[in-house]
């Protein structure tokens, strides 16, 4: 079986009568590749920032396409979830840092008492 034939089959989805799963289309492939590239090198470097931006852009295009022209109600619902997530990411990225929290960092054990529970600090 040739690669082009596998690609066409994958784009049709599984199961054929009600596709739930499809191979990634070009915008989603861009998003996945950009996400992988953003993890290379420095976390705050230019490559990471460009990767994060391309990830959000590719994910947004994929989600919009699914919402507008998904194969069935499940795929359109998946698109709606993707569009909602992208809007949330965009709003979060443009919002000023609240309470001194830097959006670019991952909270660790030193995050303070607001991140702990009665058994100790959350992992």
Secondary structure, 3 states (H helix, E strand, C coil): CCHHHHHHHHHHCECCCCCCECCCCHHHHHHHHHHHHHCCCCCCCHHHHHHHHHHHHHHHHHHHHHHHHCCCHHHHHHHHHHHHHHHHHHHHHHCCCHHHCCCCCCCCHHHCHHHEECCEECC
